[in-house]
């Protein structure tokens, strides 16, 4: 009986997967920083928007914007292409971040 309960719990958990895109901020969620350019680089702009406007880091994959559960780890990847590994809550479009690594 214990094994059946454990297997049921495991099958109900969302699958971990990888998401490729650019770490940006909620204000410039399409990764185009030319409109508000708050710094000399995309990285500086993203960090300035997060710090000055109280918005969060997000992942933009070219079509979709995903909120990120971890708001400290993305800072070192601001404005850069990355792969985020985690689980997606489809209702809130939030990725529960397990790891982030530099992309190509």
C-alpha positions in Angstrom: 0.0 0.0 0.0 2.8 2.4 0.9 4.4 1.8 -2.6 1.1 2.6 -4.3 0.8 5.9 -2.5 4.4 6.9 -3.2 4.0 6.1 -6.9 0.8 8.1 -7.1 2.5 11.1 -5.5 5.4 10.8 -8.0 3.1 10.6 -11.0 1.2 13.7 -9.9 4.4 15.8 -9.8 5.1 18.0 -12.8 8.0 17.0 -15.0 11.2 18.9 -14.8 12.3 20.3 -18.2 14.6 22.8 -19.8 13.6 26.2 -21.1 15.9 28.2 -23.4 15.7 32.0 -23.7 17.0 35.3 -22.4 16.9 36.5 -18.8 15.2 39.9 -18.9 12.9 41.9 -16.7 9.1 42.2 -16.5 9.1 45.8 -17.9 11.1 44.7 -21.0 9.7 41.2 -21.1 10.3 40.9 -24.9 14.1 41.3 -24.3 14.1 44.5 -26.4 15.8 47.1 -24.3 16.0 49.8 -27.0 12.8 51.5 -25.7 14.0 52.2 -22.1 17.8 51.6 -22.3 18.6 52.3 -18.7 22.2 51.3 -19.1 24.9 50.9 -21.7 24.2 47.2 -22.1 21.2 44.9 -22.0 22.7 43.4 -18.7 22.9 46.9 -17.1 19.4 47.8 -18.4 17.8 44.6 -16.9 19.5 45.0 -13.6 18.5 48.7 -13.4 14.9 47.9 -14.2 14.8 45.2 -11.5 16.5 47.5 -8.9 14.9 50.8 -9.8 11.4 49.7 -10.6 10.9 46.8 -8.3 10.1 44.4 -11.2 11.3 40.8 -11.3 13.5 38.7 -13.6 11.7 36.7 -16.2 12.7 34.3 -19.0 11.7 35.3 -22.6 11.9 32.4 -25.1 11.0 34.4 -28.2 7.3 34.0 -27.7 6.5 33.4 -24.1 7.4 35.2 -20.9 7.9 33.0 -17.8 8.2 34.3 -14.3 11.0 32.7 -12.3 10.6 31.5 -8.7 14.3 32.3 -7.9 15.0 36.0 -8.2 18.6 35.9 -7.0 20.2 33.4 -9.4 19.0 35.1 -12.6 20.8 38.4 -11.7 24.2 37.0 -12.8 22.6 36.1 -16.2 20.8 39.4 -16.8 20.5 40.1 -20.5 22.0 36.8 -21.5 20.8 33.7 -23.3 20.4 30.8 -20.8 18.8 27.4 -20.2 16.6 27.2 -17.2 15.9 23.8 -15.7 12.8 23.4 -13.6 9.1 22.7 -13.5 6.5 24.9 -15.1 3.2 26.0 -13.4 1.2 26.5 -16.5 -1.5 28.4 -14.7 0.8 31.2 -13.5 3.5 30.7 -16.2 6.1 30.4 -13.4 9.1 28.2 -13.6 10.2 26.7 -10.3 13.9 27.1 -11.0 16.3 24.3 -10.2 19.3 25.6 -12.2 20.3 28.2 -14.7 23.3 27.8 -17.1 24.6 30.0 -19.8 23.2 29.3 -23.2 24.7 29.5 -26.7 
